[in-house]
């Protein structure tokens, strides 16, 4: 339902605003081009390849396509083979309702994706892991193709003590376990709080988790499954590491037949453990403790820049310091994930969490080239730029460079 709502909202916005997005943007000209006018004209890049991922396979496939179409491009969509039902549905719907000469879905797995990447494209838009993102960027470099990479990143959440603890716990759960059981790129990957406050936070999370998923979350109908056995075992390997398994303070139950791992909280996992080095992308939540909340900023800054960073506090100085000192693709203060629903905000990464952005007009811009155009007439001209370069002529550029208005008038 959420995916359909996001896609429908993106469609409605593009239909409503497209005429405005397409309008050339007037810009001021300089004295050296007088008389003249200038504008920035958006134009399609050409043919775009969009490679989507499996955790939100409908919205993460269709929303980039909306941007590509709105900007006037042809597009090829390659959905993830890990979500085969959605991939088949997209292929069926696109062929039934859209012009296949301009928009086409190619299904398949690694061989098909590799074959697509061997082709020359005018734009490649990829959503997925950093490992595959490097492969995509390497392929794009052969043809100097521009890329947008929407990758992951260990998204941290700083939690202060002066907060509405119950509400904060609920919102953290919504951004971790309620949302695809942690299988979301902007989900809370780990929490940083003070040693003094950590027990209260854990208790609040325990109480709210029981409200949402019951005393036995393994039996809850509201718990999402892990997508497949490979990722289930990947998560177990993170959890079963020697220096990690004894750090569990809540949860940890698992059922491989059902592909379910209950919400699991770990306290003060070593920083060199795999769970703190890799994107978790699952229902495991480490909590790191520091003596001062500001020390948590340094922990985040010591790591690759995340796709999203969260901060829960009522202290305005902490909010300001967090926004000013922590670099991330995006941020939300006192909530999780909902920044994705604001069409006026760009969504994208920075550093190892990606490059480029989309959503709303940013999707249109991502698939557009901004062409600068200068208009001049034959009404008048200056001979200053033409040979012969006499001392008299040189007085004009010298006056311009020096900002000497009187000298310019005299020249």
ZATILO-647434 format. One record per residue (C-alpha): residue in one letter; x, y, z; chain; residue number from 1. Coordinates in steps of 0.1 Angstrom, whole numbers. Example, Ala and Ser with C-alpha at 12.3 -4.5 7.8 and 13.67 -1.06 7.14 Angstrom:
BEGIN
+---------+-------+-------+-------+--------+-----+
| residuo |     x |     y |     z | cadena | num |
+---------+-------+-------+-------+--------+-----+
|       a |   123 |   -45 |    78 |      A |   1 |
|       s |   137 |   -11 |    71 |      A |   2 |
+---------+-------+-------+-------+--------+-----+
//
This chain:
BEGIN
+---------+-------+-------+-------+--------+-----+
| residuo |     x |     y |     z | cadena | num |
+---------+-------+-------+-------+--------+-----+
|       x |     0 |     0 |     0 |      A |   1 |
|       x |    28 |    24 |     9 |      A |   2 |
|       x |    47 |    17 |   -23 |      A |   3 |
|       x |    16 |    23 |   -44 |      A |   4 |
|       x |     8 |    55 |   -25 |      A |   5 |
|       x |    43 |    68 |   -31 |      A |   6 |
|       x |    42 |    60 |   -68 |      A |   7 |
|       x |     8 |    75 |   -73 |      A |   8 |
|       x |    19 |   107 |   -55 |      A |   9 |
|       x |    50 |   109 |   -77 |      A |  10 |
|       x |    28 |   105 |  -108 |      A |  11 |
|       x |     3 |   131 |   -97 |      A |  12 |
|       x |    30 |   156 |   -89 |      A |  13 |
|       x |    48 |   151 |  -122 |      A |  14 |
|       x |    15 |   156 |  -142 |      A |  15 |
|       x |     7 |   187 |  -122 |      A |  16 |
|       x |    41 |   204 |  -122 |      A |  17 |
|       x |    56 |   192 |  -155 |      A |  18 |
|       x |    49 |   223 |  -175 |      A |  19 |
|       x |    66 |   244 |  -148 |      A |  20 |
|       x |    96 |   220 |  -146 |      A |  21 |
|       x |   101 |   222 |  -184 |      A |  22 |
|       x |   101 |   260 |  -186 |      A |  23 |
|       x |   135 |   275 |  -195 |      A |  24 |
|       x |   150 |   294 |  -166 |      A |  25 |
|       x |   160 |   330 |  -173 |      A |  26 |
|       x |   194 |   341 |  -160 |      A |  27 |
|       x |   212 |   374 |  -159 |      A |  28 |
|       x |   238 |   382 |  -184 |      A |  29 |
|       x |   271 |   401 |  -180 |      A |  30 |
|       x |   283 |   435 |  -192 |      A |  31 |
|       x |   307 |   418 |  -216 |      A |  32 |
|       x |   277 |   403 |  -236 |      A |  33 |
|       x |   255 |   434 |  -236 |      A |  34 |
|       x |   230 |   435 |  -252 |      A |  35 |
|       x |   219 |   399 |  -247 |      A |  36 |
|       x |   197 |   375 |  -228 |      A |  37 |
|       x |   203 |   340 |  -215 |      A |  38 |
|       x |   184 |   310 |  -202 |      A |  39 |
|       x |   188 |   274 |  -190 |      A |  40 |
|       x |   169 |   249 |  -211 |      A |  41 |
|       x |   163 |   214 |  -198 |      A |  42 |
|       x |   165 |   186 |  -224 |      A |  43 |
|       x |   163 |   148 |  -222 |      A |  44 |
|       x |   195 |   129 |  -218 |      A |  45 |
|       x |   184 |   102 |  -242 |      A |  46 |
|       x |   180 |    65 |  -233 |      A |  47 |
|       x |   182 |    56 |  -196 |      A |  48 |
|       x |   189 |    23 |  -180 |      A |  49 |
|       x |   172 |    19 |  -146 |      A |  50 |
|       x |   183 |   -10 |  -124 |      A |  51 |
|       x |   162 |   -14 |   -93 |      A |  52 |
|       x |   164 |   -34 |   -61 |      A |  53 |
|       x |   142 |   -60 |   -42 |      A |  54 |
|       x |   133 |   -45 |    -8 |      A |  55 |
|       x |   107 |   -21 |   -22 |      A |  56 |
|       x |   105 |   -35 |   -57 |      A |  57 |
|       x |    75 |   -16 |   -70 |      A |  58 |
|       x |    82 |    20 |   -58 |      A |  59 |
|       x |   120 |    18 |   -63 |      A |  60 |
|       x |   114 |     6 |   -99 |      A |  61 |
|       x |    86 |    29 |  -110 |      A |  62 |
|       x |    95 |    62 |   -94 |      A |  63 |
|       x |   128 |    66 |  -113 |      A |  64 |
|       x |   109 |    56 |  -145 |      A |  65 |
|       x |    85 |    85 |  -138 |      A |  66 |
|       x |   114 |   109 |  -137 |      A |  67 |
|       x |   129 |    95 |  -169 |      A |  68 |
|       x |    96 |    97 |  -187 |      A |  69 |
|       x |    88 |   132 |  -174 |      A |  70 |
|       x |   121 |   145 |  -186 |      A |  71 |
|       x |   114 |   131 |  -221 |      A |  72 |
|       x |   138 |   100 |  -221 |      A |  73 |
|       x |   133 |    65 |  -234 |      A |  74 |
|       x |   139 |    40 |  -206 |      A |  75 |
|       x |   148 |     4 |  -200 |      A |  76 |
|       x |   139 |   -10 |  -165 |      A |  77 |
|       x |   157 |   -40 |  -151 |      A |  78 |
|       x |   138 |   -51 |  -119 |      A |  79 |
|       x |   155 |   -73 |   -93 |      A |  80 |
|       x |   154 |  -110 |   -98 |      A |  81 |
|       x |   152 |  -114 |   -60 |      A |  82 |
|       x |   116 |  -102 |   -61 |      A |  83 |
|       x |   104 |  -122 |   -91 |      A |  84 |
|       x |    67 |  -117 |   -86 |      A |  85 |
|       x |    70 |   -80 |   -88 |      A |  86 |
|       x |    94 |   -82 |  -117 |      A |  87 |
|       x |    69 |  -102 |  -137 |      A |  88 |
|       x |    41 |   -79 |  -127 |      A |  89 |
|       x |    60 |   -48 |  -139 |      A |  90 |
|       x |    69 |   -65 |  -172 |      A |  91 |
|       x |    32 |   -73 |  -177 |      A |  92 |
|       x |    19 |   -39 |  -168 |      A |  93 |
|       x |    45 |   -20 |  -187 |      A |  94 |
|       x |    39 |   -39 |  -219 |      A |  95 |
|       x |     1 |   -36 |  -215 |      A |  96 |
|       x |    -2 |     1 |  -207 |      A |  97 |
|       x |    30 |    18 |  -220 |      A |  98 |
|       x |    47 |    23 |  -254 |      A |  99 |
|       x |    73 |    -5 |  -256 |      A | 100 |
|       x |    92 |    14 |  -283 |      A | 101 |
|       x |   101 |    40 |  -256 |      A | 102 |
|       x |    98 |    21 |  -223 |      A | 103 |
|       x |   106 |   -15 |  -218 |      A | 104 |
|       x |   112 |   -40 |  -189 |      A | 105 |
|       x |   140 |   -66 |  -192 |      A | 106 |
|       x |   137 |   -94 |  -167 |      A | 107 |
|       x |   166 |  -117 |  -156 |      A | 108 |
|       x |   195 |  -120 |  -133 |      A | 109 |
|       x |   232 |  -114 |  -134 |      A | 110 |
|       x |   238 |  -124 |  -171 |      A | 111 |
|       x |   210 |  -101 |  -183 |      A | 112 |
|       x |   222 |   -72 |  -161 |      A | 113 |
|       x |   258 |   -77 |  -173 |      A | 114 |
|       x |   246 |   -77 |  -209 |      A | 115 |
|       x |   227 |   -45 |  -204 |      A | 116 |
|       x |   257 |   -28 |  -187 |      A | 117 |
|       x |   278 |   -37 |  -218 |      A | 118 |
|       x |   256 |   -14 |  -239 |      A | 119 |
|       x |   260 |    24 |  -243 |      A | 120 |
|       x |   234 |    44 |  -224 |      A | 121 |
|       x |   229 |    81 |  -219 |      A | 122 |
|       x |   221 |    77 |  -182 |      A | 123 |
|       x |   223 |    48 |  -157 |      A | 124 |
|       x |   202 |    49 |  -125 |      A | 125 |
|       x |   211 |    21 |  -100 |      A | 126 |
|       x |   196 |    13 |   -66 |      A | 127 |
|       x |   213 |   -14 |   -45 |      A | 128 |
|       x |   245 |   -23 |   -28 |      A | 129 |
|       x |   278 |    -4 |   -29 |      A | 130 |
|       x |   295 |   -36 |   -42 |      A | 131 |
|       x |   273 |   -37 |   -73 |      A | 132 |
|       x |   273 |     1 |   -75 |      A | 133 |
|       x |   311 |    -1 |   -82 |      A | 134 |
|       x |   305 |   -26 |  -110 |      A | 135 |
|       x |   278 |    -3 |  -125 |      A | 136 |
|       x |   301 |    28 |  -123 |      A | 137 |
|       x |   330 |     9 |  -139 |      A | 138 |
|       x |   307 |    -2 |  -168 |      A | 139 |
|       x |   294 |    34 |  -172 |      A | 140 |
|       x |   330 |    48 |  -173 |      A | 141 |
|       x |   337 |    29 |  -206 |      A | 142 |
|       x |   312 |    52 |  -223 |      A | 143 |
|       x |   315 |    82 |  -199 |      A | 144 |
|       x |   278 |    76 |  -190 |      A | 145 |
|       x |   265 |    97 |  -161 |      A | 146 |
|       x |   252 |    77 |  -132 |      A | 147 |
|       x |   230 |    81 |  -102 |      A | 148 |
|       x |   238 |    56 |   -75 |      A | 149 |
|       x |   213 |    51 |   -47 |      A | 150 |
|       x |   233 |    29 |   -23 |      A | 151 |
|       x |   231 |    19 |    14 |      A | 152 |
|       x |   251 |    31 |    43 |      A | 153 |
|       x |   249 |    24 |    80 |      A | 154 |
|       x |   223 |    49 |    90 |      A | 155 |
|       x |   229 |    60 |   127 |      A | 156 |
|       x |   204 |    74 |   152 |      A | 157 |
|       x |   216 |    97 |   180 |      A | 158 |
|       x |   193 |    94 |   210 |      A | 159 |
|       x |   194 |   121 |   237 |      A | 160 |
|       x |   179 |   118 |   271 |      A | 161 |
|       x |   156 |   148 |   271 |      A | 162 |
|       x |   129 |   133 |   248 |      A | 163 |
|       x |    95 |   118 |   248 |      A | 164 |
|       x |   109 |    83 |   253 |      A | 165 |
|       x |    78 |    63 |   244 |      A | 166 |
|       x |    72 |    82 |   212 |      A | 167 |
|       x |   109 |    81 |   202 |      A | 168 |
|       x |   109 |    43 |   208 |      A | 169 |
|       x |    78 |    39 |   187 |      A | 170 |
|       x |    94 |    59 |   159 |      A | 171 |
|       x |   126 |    40 |   160 |      A | 172 |
|       x |   107 |     7 |   158 |      A | 173 |
|       x |    88 |    21 |   128 |      A | 174 |
|       x |   121 |    29 |   111 |      A | 175 |
|       x |   136 |    -4 |   119 |      A | 176 |
|       x |   114 |   -34 |   125 |      A | 177 |
|       x |    80 |   -23 |   113 |      A | 178 |
|       x |    94 |   -13 |    79 |      A | 179 |
|       x |   103 |   -45 |    62 |      A | 180 |
|       x |   120 |   -60 |    93 |      A | 181 |
|       x |   150 |   -37 |    88 |      A | 182 |
|       x |   154 |   -45 |    51 |      A | 183 |
|       x |   154 |    -9 |    40 |      A | 184 |
|       x |   183 |    14 |    30 |      A | 185 |
|       x |   172 |    43 |    53 |      A | 186 |
|       x |   163 |    20 |    83 |      A | 187 |
|       x |   181 |    27 |   116 |      A | 188 |
|       x |   213 |     6 |   114 |      A | 189 |
|       x |   226 |    14 |   149 |      A | 190 |
|       x |   219 |    37 |   178 |      A | 191 |
|       x |   243 |    59 |   198 |      A | 192 |
|       x |   233 |    71 |   232 |      A | 193 |
|       x |   249 |    77 |   266 |      A | 194 |
|       x |   259 |    49 |   290 |      A | 195 |
|       x |   236 |    64 |   316 |      A | 196 |
|       x |   205 |    65 |   293 |      A | 197 |
|       x |   210 |    32 |   274 |      A | 198 |
|       x |   191 |    10 |   300 |      A | 199 |
|       x |   160 |    33 |   299 |      A | 200 |
|       x |   161 |    33 |   261 |      A | 201 |
|       x |   163 |    -5 |   259 |      A | 202 |
|       x |   134 |    -8 |   284 |      A | 203 |
|       x |   113 |    16 |   263 |      A | 204 |
|       x |   121 |    -3 |   231 |      A | 205 |
|       x |   112 |   -36 |   248 |      A | 206 |
|       x |    78 |   -23 |   260 |      A | 207 |
|       x |    69 |    -8 |   226 |      A | 208 |
|       x |    80 |   -39 |   207 |      A | 209 |
|       x |    58 |   -60 |   229 |      A | 210 |
|       x |    28 |   -37 |   222 |      A | 211 |
|       x |    34 |   -40 |   184 |      A | 212 |
|       x |    45 |   -76 |   180 |      A | 213 |
|       x |    33 |   -93 |   212 |      A | 214 |
|       x |    51 |  -113 |   238 |      A | 215 |
|       x |    62 |  -139 |   212 |      A | 216 |
|       x |    70 |  -119 |   180 |      A | 217 |
|       x |    78 |  -151 |   162 |      A | 218 |
|       x |    40 |  -156 |   160 |      A | 219 |
|       x |    32 |  -120 |   150 |      A | 220 |
|       x |    15 |  -115 |   117 |      A | 221 |
|       x |    30 |   -81 |   115 |      A | 222 |
|       x |    66 |   -92 |   113 |      A | 223 |
|       x |    81 |   -92 |    78 |      A | 224 |
|       x |   101 |  -122 |    67 |      A | 225 |
|       x |   137 |  -121 |    56 |      A | 226 |
|       x |   137 |  -120 |    18 |      A | 227 |
|       x |   155 |  -154 |    12 |      A | 228 |
|       x |   177 |  -180 |    28 |      A | 229 |
|       x |   209 |  -163 |    16 |      A | 230 |
|       x |   201 |  -131 |    35 |      A | 231 |
|       x |   188 |  -151 |    65 |      A | 232 |
|       x |   221 |  -169 |    68 |      A | 233 |
|       x |   240 |  -136 |    62 |      A | 234 |
|       x |   222 |  -121 |    92 |      A | 235 |
|       x |   228 |  -152 |   114 |      A | 236 |
|       x |   266 |  -150 |   106 |      A | 237 |
|       x |   266 |  -114 |   118 |      A | 238 |
|       x |   247 |  -124 |   150 |      A | 239 |
|       x |   267 |  -155 |   157 |      A | 240 |
|       x |   302 |  -139 |   155 |      A | 241 |
|       x |   321 |  -147 |   187 |      A | 242 |
|       x |   325 |  -112 |   200 |      A | 243 |
|       x |   288 |  -104 |   191 |      A | 244 |
|       x |   266 |  -133 |   203 |      A | 245 |
|       x |   271 |  -124 |   240 |      A | 246 |
|       x |   260 |   -88 |   234 |      A | 247 |
|       x |   224 |   -96 |   228 |      A | 248 |
|       x |   201 |   -80 |   254 |      A | 249 |
|       x |   168 |   -86 |   236 |      A | 250 |
|       x |   154 |  -110 |   210 |      A | 251 |
|       x |   176 |  -132 |   189 |      A | 252 |
|       x |   151 |  -159 |   182 |      A | 253 |
|       x |   151 |  -172 |   146 |      A | 254 |
|       x |   133 |  -197 |   124 |      A | 255 |
|       x |   149 |  -206 |    91 |      A | 256 |
|       x |   118 |  -224 |    78 |      A | 257 |
|       x |    98 |  -192 |    82 |      A | 258 |
|       x |   127 |  -169 |    74 |      A | 259 |
|       x |   120 |  -149 |   105 |      A | 260 |
|       x |   144 |  -133 |   130 |      A | 261 |
|       x |   127 |  -115 |   159 |      A | 262 |
|       x |   137 |   -79 |   167 |      A | 263 |
|       x |   171 |   -81 |   183 |      A | 264 |
|       x |   190 |   -55 |   203 |      A | 265 |
|       x |   227 |   -57 |   210 |      A | 266 |
|       x |   246 |   -35 |   235 |      A | 267 |
|       x |   281 |   -22 |   229 |      A | 268 |
|       x |   292 |   -45 |   201 |      A | 269 |
|       x |   329 |   -41 |   192 |      A | 270 |
|       x |   335 |   -15 |   165 |      A | 271 |
|       x |   355 |   -40 |   145 |      A | 272 |
|       x |   328 |   -67 |   144 |      A | 273 |
|       x |   312 |   -74 |   110 |      A | 274 |
|       x |   279 |   -62 |   122 |      A | 275 |
|       x |   294 |   -27 |   127 |      A | 276 |
|       x |   313 |   -28 |    94 |      A | 277 |
|       x |   286 |   -40 |    70 |      A | 278 |
|       x |   251 |   -27 |    62 |      A | 279 |
|       x |   229 |   -49 |    85 |      A | 280 |
|       x |   198 |   -47 |    63 |      A | 281 |
|       x |   178 |   -68 |    88 |      A | 282 |
|       x |   162 |   -68 |   123 |      A | 283 |
|       x |   194 |   -65 |   143 |      A | 284 |
|       x |   200 |   -33 |   161 |      A | 285 |
|       x |   233 |   -25 |   179 |      A | 286 |
|       x |   233 |     2 |   205 |      A | 287 |
|       x |   266 |    19 |   211 |      A | 288 |
|       x |   272 |    40 |   243 |      A | 289 |
|       x |   293 |    71 |   248 |      A | 290 |
|       x |   300 |    93 |   279 |      A | 291 |
|       x |   288 |   125 |   262 |      A | 292 |
|       x |   263 |   127 |   234 |      A | 293 |
|       x |   286 |   149 |   213 |      A | 294 |
|       x |   311 |   120 |   213 |      A | 295 |
|       x |   285 |   102 |   191 |      A | 296 |
|       x |   290 |   128 |   164 |      A | 297 |
|       x |   326 |   118 |   162 |      A | 298 |
|       x |   317 |    81 |   159 |      A | 299 |
|       x |   295 |    89 |   129 |      A | 300 |
|       x |   321 |   111 |   113 |      A | 301 |
|       x |   348 |    84 |   116 |      A | 302 |
|       x |   327 |    61 |    94 |      A | 303 |
|       x |   317 |    64 |    57 |      A | 304 |
|       x |   289 |    89 |    52 |      A | 305 |
|       x |   255 |    73 |    56 |      A | 306 |
|       x |   225 |    76 |    34 |      A | 307 |
|       x |   204 |    90 |    63 |      A | 308 |
|       x |   212 |   101 |    98 |      A | 309 |
|       x |   187 |   105 |   126 |      A | 310 |
|       x |   188 |   125 |   158 |      A | 311 |
|       x |   162 |   124 |   187 |      A | 312 |
|       x |   165 |   154 |   210 |      A | 313 |
|       x |   146 |   184 |   223 |      A | 314 |
|       x |   178 |   204 |   227 |      A | 315 |
|       x |   179 |   230 |   199 |      A | 316 |
|       x |   217 |   233 |   203 |      A | 317 |
|       x |   221 |   196 |   197 |      A | 318 |
|       x |   198 |   197 |   167 |      A | 319 |
|       x |   219 |   225 |   152 |      A | 320 |
|       x |   252 |   208 |   159 |      A | 321 |
|       x |   240 |   176 |   144 |      A | 322 |
|       x |   228 |   192 |   112 |      A | 323 |
|       x |   260 |   213 |   109 |      A | 324 |
|       x |   286 |   187 |   118 |      A | 325 |
|       x |   272 |   153 |   105 |      A | 326 |
|       x |   274 |   147 |    68 |      A | 327 |
|       x |   247 |   124 |    53 |      A | 328 |
|       x |   226 |   120 |    23 |      A | 329 |
|       x |   196 |   132 |    42 |      A | 330 |
|       x |   184 |   137 |    78 |      A | 331 |
|       x |   153 |   135 |   100 |      A | 332 |
|       x |   151 |   150 |   135 |      A | 333 |
|       x |   129 |   132 |   160 |      A | 334 |
|       x |   116 |   107 |   135 |      A | 335 |
|       x |   127 |    81 |   110 |      A | 336 |
|       x |   121 |    74 |    73 |      A | 337 |
|       x |    93 |   100 |    68 |      A | 338 |
|       x |   116 |   125 |    51 |      A | 339 |
|       x |   112 |   102 |    20 |      A | 340 |
|       x |    76 |   113 |    17 |      A | 341 |
|       x |    84 |   150 |    13 |      A | 342 |
|       x |    86 |   155 |   -25 |      A | 343 |
|       x |   104 |   189 |   -20 |      A | 344 |
|       x |   134 |   172 |    -4 |      A | 345 |
|       x |   160 |   154 |   -26 |      A | 346 |
|       x |   166 |   118 |   -17 |      A | 347 |
|       x |   201 |   105 |   -24 |      A | 348 |
|       x |   235 |    96 |    -9 |      A | 349 |
|       x |   268 |   112 |    -4 |      A | 350 |
|       x |   302 |    96 |    -5 |      A | 351 |
|       x |   299 |    58 |    -2 |      A | 352 |
|       x |   261 |    60 |     2 |      A | 353 |
|       x |   257 |    72 |   -34 |      A | 354 |
|       x |   257 |   101 |   -57 |      A | 355 |
|       x |   228 |   121 |   -73 |      A | 356 |
|       x |   193 |   124 |   -60 |      A | 357 |
|       x |   157 |   121 |   -70 |      A | 358 |
|       x |   120 |   125 |   -59 |      A | 359 |
|       x |    97 |   152 |   -71 |      A | 360 |
|       x |   115 |   178 |   -94 |      A | 361 |
|       x |   148 |   162 |   -85 |      A | 362 |
|       x |   138 |   132 |  -105 |      A | 363 |
|       x |   131 |   154 |  -135 |      A | 364 |
|       x |   165 |   171 |  -130 |      A | 365 |
|       x |   183 |   138 |  -126 |      A | 366 |
|       x |   172 |   127 |  -161 |      A | 367 |
|       x |   177 |   161 |  -177 |      A | 368 |
|       x |   207 |   180 |  -192 |      A | 369 |
|       x |   206 |   217 |  -183 |      A | 370 |
|       x |   216 |   234 |  -215 |      A | 371 |
|       x |   229 |   270 |  -212 |      A | 372 |
|       x |   218 |   293 |  -241 |      A | 373 |
|       x |   230 |   329 |  -248 |      A | 374 |
|       x |   210 |   350 |  -272 |      A | 375 |
|       x |   225 |   380 |  -290 |      A | 376 |
|       x |   214 |   402 |  -319 |      A | 377 |
|       x |   232 |   421 |  -346 |      A | 378 |
|       x |   220 |   455 |  -333 |      A | 379 |
|       x |   255 |   465 |  -320 |      A | 380 |
|       x |   289 |   452 |  -313 |      A | 381 |
|       x |   322 |   462 |  -297 |      A | 382 |
|       x |   355 |   459 |  -315 |      A | 383 |
|       x |   374 |   454 |  -282 |      A | 384 |
|       x |   376 |   416 |  -286 |      A | 385 |
|       x |   389 |   418 |  -322 |      A | 386 |
|       x |   424 |   424 |  -334 |      A | 387 |
|       x |   443 |   447 |  -336 |      A | 388 |
|       x |   448 |   450 |  -298 |      A | 389 |
|       x |   459 |   486 |  -294 |      A | 390 |
|       x |   467 |   503 |  -261 |      A | 391 |
|       x |   434 |   522 |  -263 |      A | 392 |
|       x |   415 |   489 |  -266 |      A | 393 |
|       x |   433 |   473 |  -237 |      A | 394 |
|       x |   421 |   501 |  -214 |      A | 395 |
|       x |   386 |   487 |  -215 |      A | 396 |
|       x |   393 |   451 |  -202 |      A | 397 |
|       x |   418 |   465 |  -177 |      A | 398 |
|       x |   391 |   489 |  -164 |      A | 399 |
|       x |   366 |   459 |  -163 |      A | 400 |
|       x |   390 |   437 |  -143 |      A | 401 |
|       x |   398 |   465 |  -119 |      A | 402 |
|       x |   362 |   476 |  -114 |      A | 403 |
|       x |   372 |   511 |  -125 |      A | 404 |
|       x |   339 |   526 |  -137 |      A | 405 |
|       x |   354 |   560 |  -144 |      A | 406 |
|       x |   382 |   545 |  -164 |      A | 407 |
|       x |   357 |   524 |  -183 |      A | 408 |
|       x |   337 |   555 |  -192 |      A | 409 |
|       x |   368 |   574 |  -203 |      A | 410 |
|       x |   380 |   544 |  -223 |      A | 411 |
+---------+-------+-------+-------+--------+-----+
//
